[in-house]
Structures are given as C-alpha cells and as structure tokens.
Amino acid sequence: MSNLTLKEQLEQLKIRQKLPEHKQETHMKDIPAEAVTFQLAPVSFQDTDPATDNKPPRFHMQAYSGDMLADHWYWGDLIIDLEGMTLPNKPIPSLRDHDPGQIIGWTDKIDKSNGTVDVEGVFSQSTAAGKEALALARENFPWQASVYVPTSSIEEVKKDEDVTVNGHALKGPVTIFRKTQLAEVSFCALGADSNTSAVAMAHKGAKLQAETIKKGEKTMDIKTLMTDHPEIMEQFRKDAIKEITVDNFSDEVKAKIDEAVSTERDRIIGLYVQGYGQEEAGRFGKIITPGATVTDMLAFATEKAKKEMLTQFQSQAPGSQGNADDDAGEGDGGDGAAPKTYEKLCEDYKVAHKCSEGTAMAAIAREHPTEHDAYLLRVNTRS
C-alpha cells in the first residue's frame, strides 16, 4: 500500500494529469469615488512677470510616479498600470480639492512616456480660486497634487503570486488598476486623510463600477474537481480501490477479517433457526457461505416463496383444517389421544391468544417446526 496520504496522492495525480490552472474569477464591484482619488506629490509653479510677459503663470505636478502605492486606506497595496491608462486628448480642469465650483486652471500638457505621468498647466487669471492658489504658491504654500483616476478594470493578485507592473516585480496580495482614465487633477491644501473626506463631499457619495478579476489557482473542492476533471477523479477512484483490496492486507489482518465474517454468518444463521427451524436455516446458510452462486440464491428464494404461498393457500381453503384432522384421526385408529397436528395447534393458539390466523400460523411454525414441516409435506403431496 502507498504511504502517501490521499491529499498527497491527489497532488501527484494533478501533476501527472497536467491539471490546468483554475479559470480566473470575474465580477463587477461598486467603488466609492474617493477610492480612486490619490494625493501623490507637491505642486511646483513657474511664475511670470505681468509687466514683461503676457503668458500666465504655470504649474507642474507629477500626477503619478508609476510606483506601488503602499497601504492605501481602501485597496491596501495598489499599483496603476501605465499601459492601461488613457490620457485626455484635450485640456482638463485643475480644481481645488476636487470641487468643480473652484477652478484653479487647466492642463495643456500631459505625458507618460518616461514611466511617470507628468502634468503641466496654467493658472486662471479670472477665477478667485485661481488667483488665490497662485498667490499662495508665491508665498511658498505647500500645495499637494491629487488626481482623480476612475478605473474600469481591476485585478486582485492573491497572496504570494508574482506579477510585474510598470517594470516593478511585485508579490501578492496587491491590487492593480488595469484600465484607467486620468479625469481631473486638483490642488489640495489638506493631508491625505482629510483630502479623502473632501473628495467624498465633492462627489456626493458617488459610486463607480469596475470589472474585478481575481487570478491565481483556486483551491478546488471535490464537486468542482468531479465536474471539471472527471478523468482525474476516475483515476483517483481506481487507485483508491487498489489500495483497499484484501490482497493488499497482511496475513494477520486477513485472518481477523475471516474470523469476523464467520462470526457474523453464524449469528445470522442462529437467528434464522429461531424463526424458521433448523432445516430451513441449513438451506439459508448455503447462500451466505463463500462460493455461493446467484443460482443458489435464486433456488433458495424460489423454494421459500413456494412454501409461503402454499401455506397461505392452505390456510384460506374452506374446510382445510377439518380434513387435516380427519386424516390424523384415521392414522391413530381411535386408540388414545392423537398428537396435535399443525392445523390444530394453530387453531388452539388463535383461540388462546385471540389473534389472527396469520399470527397464529407464524407462531406455531417457530414453536413446532416438526409439525410445520409435516403440514407442508401433506400439502405438497396433495398438490
């Protein structure tokens, strides 16, 4: 017998059969808008002199470095796949704290060719938010860049699975934004936690939906294995049967099995003797002995059924018991009390116990097997 556990054998079987990796799971997921907003880096600005330069002051922000964002409040470890990021083909607004009512300016250049997302734009000279943001920047106020990056496809990498994104080799668990769109950039005066609240207020609890993909081999239960890989289960079943064959047992185990089988057979025959008599039990014993054939079993069942039918017919036949008594009287020549026949014993039992004829016949068959056999012989002779 194999010394491997069933689990270890199944693992070997999977290898031999080249069990394919379980298909990825895909479902739609609701995402709060603030979960796709990220405060990432300081904002720098390029001032101009209105007296000598007609161009408005400019700002620059690195919207995304391409690195993993560790310990995000919603996603845990997160990375945005730059290959799947769509950049706008026209200027997008730069807001204050993601508030559409506070426009600081707009972008006129966005680039991701260097493995980062770099955004440049101009301050508005017309809005109060633009003028205030520029004035604060001239005073070296530490504006922080925050980006709004809705995603339509998310991949969840399971623990210890390896993945490479933006040139970074990562190990799960990690979340990957596979398809995104840079929708808006903001100047933020608050820390990251406070900024999250500001975004939630600006988007009024809006929810986004994204396709979520879970990759990595899934632990399969027996039901899934039977459905998807019946050929493996069949091989596993055959291997298991080989292991439990008696031929694989030791001589000591075989002896104990034979002893237990013999003891149980004797117990069953003993019960049969009590119910149907020694002769009937002897016939029954032949069909539960090793080597008995189907023919033996059918012969026993046929004979038993015939006897039961004859017994039933005899009990229901008009005057059957009277005739039997007459026959018995003739045999003793009228001298002395004759032994009671099976029919007479049944009649007496029925009267004494106030029971049905069938109950009486079964009881007398158990208590007086000799009279019962004689009764059957008479019935068979007559038929």
C-alpha positions as CSV (number, residue, x, y, z in Angstrom):
1,M,0.0,0.0,0.0
2,S,1.1,3.6,-0.6
3,N,2.4,5.5,2.4
4,L,1.1,8.8,0.9
5,T,-2.0,10.5,2.3
6,L,-5.0,10.9,0.0
7,K,-4.2,14.6,-0.3
8,E,-0.6,13.9,-1.4
9,Q,-1.8,11.3,-3.9
10,L,-4.2,13.8,-5.3
11,E,-1.4,16.4,-5.7
12,Q,0.7,13.8,-7.6
13,L,-2.3,12.9,-9.7
14,K,-2.8,16.6,-10.6
15,I,0.8,16.8,-11.7
16,R,0.6,13.6,-13.9
17,Q,-2.6,14.8,-15.5
18,K,-1.3,18.3,-16.0
19,L,-4.3,19.8,-14.2
20,P,-4.8,23.3,-15.7
21,E,-4.9,26.4,-13.5
22,H,-8.4,27.3,-12.4
23,K,-10.0,29.9,-14.6
24,Q,-9.9,33.5,-13.3
25,E,-13.0,34.8,-11.4
26,T,-14.6,38.0,-12.7
27,H,-17.3,40.1,-11.2
28,M,-18.5,43.7,-11.0
29,K,-17.6,45.8,-8.0
30,D,-19.0,49.1,-6.7
31,I,-16.3,51.6,-5.8
32,P,-16.6,54.9,-3.9
33,A,-15.3,57.9,-5.9
34,E,-12.9,58.8,-3.1
35,A,-11.2,55.4,-3.5
36,V,-9.9,56.3,-7.0
37,T,-8.5,59.7,-5.9
38,F,-4.9,59.9,-4.9
39,Q,-2.8,62.7,-3.3
40,L,0.7,62.0,-4.6
41,A,3.2,64.8,-4.8
42,P,3.9,68.5,-4.3
43,V,2.9,71.0,-7.0
44,S,5.6,73.3,-8.4
45,F,4.9,76.5,-10.3
46,Q,6.7,78.8,-12.8
47,D,5.9,82.4,-12.2
48,T,5.9,85.2,-14.8
49,D,6.2,89.0,-14.6
50,P,3.0,90.6,-15.9
51,A,4.9,93.7,-16.8
52,T,7.2,91.9,-19.3
53,D,5.5,88.6,-20.1
54,N,1.9,88.2,-21.4
55,K,2.0,84.4,-20.6
56,P,0.1,83.3,-17.5
57,P,2.0,81.6,-14.6
58,R,2.3,77.8,-15.0
59,F,2.2,74.8,-12.7
60,H,3.7,71.3,-12.8
61,M,2.8,68.2,-11.0
62,Q,3.9,64.6,-11.2
63,A,0.4,63.0,-11.2
64,Y,1.8,59.5,-10.8
65,S,5.3,58.1,-10.4
66,G,4.5,54.6,-11.6
67,D,5.4,53.1,-8.2
68,M,3.3,51.0,-5.9
69,L,1.1,52.9,-3.5
70,A,1.6,51.0,-0.2
71,D,-1.1,50.6,2.5
72,H,-3.9,52.6,0.7
73,W,-6.8,53.1,3.0
74,Y,-9.2,51.2,0.7
75,W,-7.0,49.0,-1.6
76,G,-4.1,48.0,0.6
77,D,-1.1,47.8,-1.7
78,L,-2.0,49.3,-5.1
79,I,-0.4,50.0,-8.4
80,I,-1.8,51.7,-11.5
81,D,-0.8,50.0,-14.8
82,L,0.5,52.9,-17.0
83,E,-0.1,50.8,-20.2
84,G,-3.8,50.8,-19.5
85,M,-4.1,54.5,-18.5
86,T,-5.9,56.7,-21.1
87,L,-4.8,60.3,-21.1
88,P,-7.2,63.1,-22.2
89,N,-6.7,64.4,-25.7
90,K,-7.9,67.9,-24.6
91,P,-7.3,70.2,-21.6
92,I,-8.9,69.0,-18.3
93,P,-9.6,71.3,-15.4
94,S,-7.4,71.7,-12.3
95,L,-9.6,72.2,-9.3
96,R,-9.2,73.0,-5.6
97,D,-10.0,69.9,-3.5
98,H,-11.8,68.3,-6.5
99,D,-14.5,70.9,-6.2
100,P,-16.0,71.7,-9.7
101,G,-17.0,75.1,-8.3
102,Q,-13.4,76.1,-7.6
103,I,-11.4,76.2,-10.8
104,I,-7.7,77.0,-10.4
105,G,-6.8,76.5,-14.0
106,W,-6.4,73.8,-16.7
107,T,-3.9,71.4,-18.2
108,D,-2.2,71.9,-21.6
109,K,0.3,69.1,-21.5
110,I,0.1,65.5,-20.1
111,D,2.8,62.9,-20.7
112,K,3.6,59.3,-19.6
113,S,6.4,58.4,-21.9
114,N,9.0,58.4,-19.2
115,G,7.3,55.9,-16.9
116,T,5.6,58.6,-14.9
117,V,2.5,60.8,-15.5
118,D,3.6,64.4,-15.7
119,V,1.0,67.2,-15.9
120,E,1.6,70.9,-16.8
121,G,-0.9,73.7,-17.0
122,V,-1.7,77.3,-16.4
123,F,-3.3,79.3,-13.5
124,S,-6.6,81.0,-14.4
125,Q,-6.3,84.8,-14.1
126,S,-10.1,85.1,-13.9
127,T,-11.3,82.9,-11.1
128,A,-11.0,83.6,-7.4
129,A,-9.7,80.1,-6.8
130,G,-7.0,80.5,-9.5
131,K,-5.8,83.9,-8.1
132,E,-5.8,82.6,-4.5
133,A,-3.9,79.4,-5.4
134,L,-1.3,81.4,-7.3
135,A,-0.9,84.0,-4.5
136,L,-0.4,81.2,-2.0
137,A,2.1,79.5,-4.3
138,R,4.2,82.7,-4.5
139,E,4.3,82.6,-0.7
140,N,5.6,79.0,-0.9
141,F,2.4,77.4,0.3
142,P,2.9,73.6,0.1
143,W,0.2,72.7,-2.4
144,Q,-0.2,68.9,-3.0
145,A,-1.2,67.3,-6.2
146,S,-4.2,65.0,-6.2
147,V,-5.5,63.0,-9.2
148,Y,-8.9,61.5,-9.9
149,V,-8.4,58.3,-11.8
150,P,-11.6,56.3,-12.4
151,T,-10.9,52.6,-13.3
152,S,-13.0,50.1,-15.3
153,S,-10.8,47.0,-14.7
154,I,-9.2,45.8,-11.5
155,E,-7.0,42.8,-11.0
156,E,-6.7,41.3,-7.5
157,V,-3.5,39.3,-7.2
158,K,-3.6,36.6,-4.5
159,K,-1.0,36.2,-1.8
160,D,2.4,35.0,-2.9
161,E,1.5,35.3,-6.6
162,D,4.1,37.1,-8.7
163,V,3.3,39.9,-11.1
164,T,5.2,42.6,-12.9
165,V,3.7,46.1,-13.5
166,N,5.4,49.2,-14.8
167,G,8.7,47.3,-14.7
168,H,8.3,46.5,-10.9
169,A,8.3,42.9,-9.8
170,L,5.7,42.5,-7.1
171,K,4.3,39.7,-5.0
172,G,0.6,39.5,-3.9
173,P,-1.5,40.4,-2.3
174,V,-1.7,43.5,-4.5
175,T,-4.4,45.4,-6.4
176,I,-3.8,46.5,-10.0
177,F,-5.8,49.2,-11.8
178,R,-5.5,47.7,-15.3
179,K,-7.7,50.2,-17.2
180,T,-7.9,53.8,-16.0
181,Q,-8.6,57.3,-17.2
182,L,-6.9,60.5,-15.9
183,A,-10.1,62.6,-15.5
184,E,-9.1,65.5,-13.3
185,V,-6.2,67.0,-11.2
186,S,-6.5,69.1,-8.1
187,F,-4.6,71.4,-5.8
188,C,-5.0,70.2,-2.2
189,A,-4.2,72.0,1.0
190,L,-5.0,69.1,3.3
191,G,-3.4,65.9,4.3
192,A,-4.2,62.6,2.6
193,D,-6.9,61.5,5.1
194,S,-8.6,64.9,5.2
195,N,-8.4,65.0,1.4
196,T,-10.4,61.8,1.2
197,S,-13.2,63.4,3.1
198,A,-13.1,66.4,0.8
199,V,-13.4,64.2,-2.3
200,A,-16.3,62.3,-0.8
201,M,-18.1,65.6,-0.2
202,A,-17.3,66.9,-3.7
203,H,-18.6,63.7,-5.4
204,K,-21.6,63.4,-3.0
205,G,-21.1,59.7,-2.3
206,A,-20.9,58.8,-6.0
207,K,-20.2,55.1,-6.8
208,L,-18.3,53.7,-9.7
209,Q,-18.4,50.2,-11.1
210,A,-15.4,48.2,-12.3
211,E,-14.8,44.7,-13.5
212,T,-12.8,42.9,-10.9
213,I,-10.6,40.0,-11.8
214,K,-9.1,37.5,-9.3
215,K,-6.3,35.5,-10.6
216,G,-4.2,32.6,-9.2
217,E,-5.0,28.9,-8.8
218,K,-8.2,28.4,-6.8
219,T,-8.4,25.6,-4.2
220,M,-10.9,23.2,-5.8
221,D,-13.3,21.1,-3.8
222,I,-14.4,17.6,-4.7
223,K,-17.5,18.8,-6.5
224,T,-15.6,21.2,-8.8
225,L,-13.0,18.5,-9.5
226,M,-15.6,16.0,-10.4
227,T,-17.3,18.5,-12.7
228,D,-14.3,19.9,-14.4
229,H,-11.9,17.0,-14.4
230,P,-13.8,13.7,-14.3
231,E,-10.9,11.8,-15.8
232,I,-8.8,12.7,-12.8
233,M,-11.5,11.6,-10.3
234,E,-11.9,8.3,-12.1
235,Q,-8.1,7.6,-11.9
236,F,-8.1,8.6,-8.3
237,R,-11.0,6.2,-7.6
238,K,-9.2,3.3,-9.3
239,D,-6.1,3.9,-7.3
240,A,-8.1,4.0,-4.1
241,I,-9.8,0.7,-4.9
242,K,-6.5,-0.9,-5.5
243,E,-5.4,0.2,-2.0
244,I,-8.3,-1.3,-0.2
245,T,-8.3,-4.7,-1.9
246,V,-8.0,-7.6,0.6
247,D,-4.9,-8.9,-1.3
248,N,-3.0,-5.9,-0.1
249,F,-3.7,-6.7,3.6
250,S,-1.3,-8.5,5.8
251,D,-2.0,-12.2,6.8
252,E,-2.9,-11.1,10.3
253,V,-5.5,-8.6,9.0
254,K,-6.9,-11.1,6.6
255,A,-7.3,-13.7,9.4
256,K,-9.2,-11.2,11.6
257,I,-11.5,-10.3,8.6
258,D,-12.2,-14.0,8.0
259,E,-12.9,-14.5,11.7
260,A,-15.3,-11.5,11.8
261,V,-17.1,-12.7,8.7
262,S,-17.5,-16.2,10.1
263,T,-18.8,-14.9,13.4
264,E,-21.4,-12.7,11.8
265,R,-22.5,-15.5,9.5
266,D,-23.1,-17.9,12.4
267,R,-25.0,-15.1,14.2
268,I,-27.4,-14.7,11.3
269,I,-27.9,-18.4,10.9
270,G,-28.7,-18.7,14.6
271,L,-31.4,-16.1,14.2
272,Y,-32.8,-17.9,11.2
273,V,-33.0,-21.2,13.2
274,Q,-35.1,-19.4,15.9
275,G,-37.5,-18.1,13.3
276,Y,-37.8,-20.9,10.7
277,G,-36.3,-24.0,12.1
278,Q,-33.0,-26.0,11.7
279,E,-33.8,-27.4,8.3
280,E,-34.7,-24.0,6.8
281,A,-31.7,-22.4,8.4
282,G,-29.5,-25.0,6.8
283,R,-30.7,-24.1,3.4
284,F,-30.3,-20.4,4.1
285,G,-26.7,-21.0,5.3
286,K,-25.7,-22.3,1.9
287,I,-26.4,-19.0,0.2
288,I,-24.3,-16.9,2.7
289,T,-21.3,-19.1,2.5
290,P,-18.3,-18.0,0.4
291,G,-18.6,-19.5,-3.1
292,A,-22.4,-19.3,-3.2
293,T,-23.7,-18.5,-6.7
294,V,-26.6,-16.5,-7.9
295,T,-28.2,-19.7,-9.0
296,D,-28.1,-20.9,-5.4
297,M,-29.7,-17.7,-4.1
298,L,-32.5,-17.9,-6.7
299,A,-33.2,-21.5,-5.9
300,F,-33.5,-20.7,-2.2
301,A,-35.7,-17.7,-2.8
302,T,-38.0,-19.7,-5.2
303,E,-38.4,-22.6,-2.8
304,K,-39.1,-20.3,0.2
305,A,-41.7,-18.3,-1.8
306,K,-43.4,-21.5,-2.9
307,K,-43.8,-22.7,0.6
308,E,-45.1,-19.4,1.8
309,M,-47.7,-19.4,-1.0
310,L,-48.8,-23.0,-0.2
311,T,-49.1,-22.1,3.5
312,Q,-51.3,-19.1,2.6
313,F,-53.5,-21.1,0.2
314,Q,-54.0,-23.9,2.7
315,S,-55.0,-21.5,5.5
316,Q,-57.5,-19.9,3.2
317,A,-59.0,-23.1,1.7
318,P,-62.5,-23.9,3.1
319,G,-62.5,-26.9,5.5
320,S,-58.8,-27.4,5.1
321,Q,-58.2,-27.9,8.8
322,G,-61.1,-30.3,9.2
323,N,-59.8,-32.5,6.5
324,A,-56.4,-32.5,8.1
325,D,-57.9,-33.6,11.5
326,D,-59.8,-36.4,9.8
327,D,-56.6,-37.6,8.3
328,A,-54.9,-37.5,11.6
329,G,-57.8,-39.5,13.3
330,E,-57.5,-42.2,10.7
331,G,-53.9,-42.6,11.5
332,D,-54.3,-43.4,15.2
333,G,-57.1,-46.0,14.8
334,G,-59.1,-44.3,17.5
335,D,-57.0,-45.6,20.3
336,G,-55.9,-42.9,22.7
337,A,-55.3,-39.2,22.2
338,A,-53.6,-38.5,18.8
339,P,-50.7,-35.9,18.6
340,K,-52.0,-32.5,17.6
341,T,-51.4,-31.5,14.0
342,Y,-50.0,-28.2,12.9
343,E,-53.5,-27.0,11.9
344,K,-54.9,-28.0,15.4
345,L,-52.1,-26.2,17.1
346,C,-52.8,-23.1,15.1
347,E,-56.4,-23.2,16.0
348,D,-55.7,-23.6,19.7
349,Y,-53.2,-20.8,19.6
350,K,-55.6,-18.5,17.8
351,V,-58.3,-19.1,20.4
352,A,-56.0,-18.8,23.4
353,H,-54.3,-15.6,22.2
354,K,-57.2,-14.1,20.4
355,C,-55.1,-13.3,17.4
356,S,-55.4,-13.5,13.6
357,E,-54.8,-16.8,11.8
358,G,-51.7,-15.5,10.2
359,T,-50.2,-14.6,13.6
360,A,-51.1,-18.0,14.9
361,M,-49.5,-19.8,12.0
362,A,-46.2,-17.9,12.3
363,A,-46.0,-18.5,16.0
364,I,-46.7,-22.3,15.7
365,A,-44.1,-22.5,12.8
366,R,-41.5,-21.2,15.2
367,E,-42.5,-23.2,18.2
368,H,-43.3,-26.6,16.4
369,P,-41.1,-26.9,13.4
370,T,-41.6,-30.6,13.1
371,E,-45.5,-30.3,12.9
372,H,-45.0,-27.4,10.5
373,D,-42.7,-29.5,8.2
374,A,-45.3,-32.3,8.3
375,Y,-48.0,-30.0,7.4
376,L,-46.0,-28.7,4.4
377,L,-45.3,-32.3,3.3
378,R,-49.0,-33.1,3.3
379,V,-49.9,-30.0,1.3
380,N,-47.2,-30.7,-1.3
381,T,-48.3,-34.4,-1.6
382,R,-51.9,-33.2,-2.2
383,S,-50.9,-30.7,-4.8
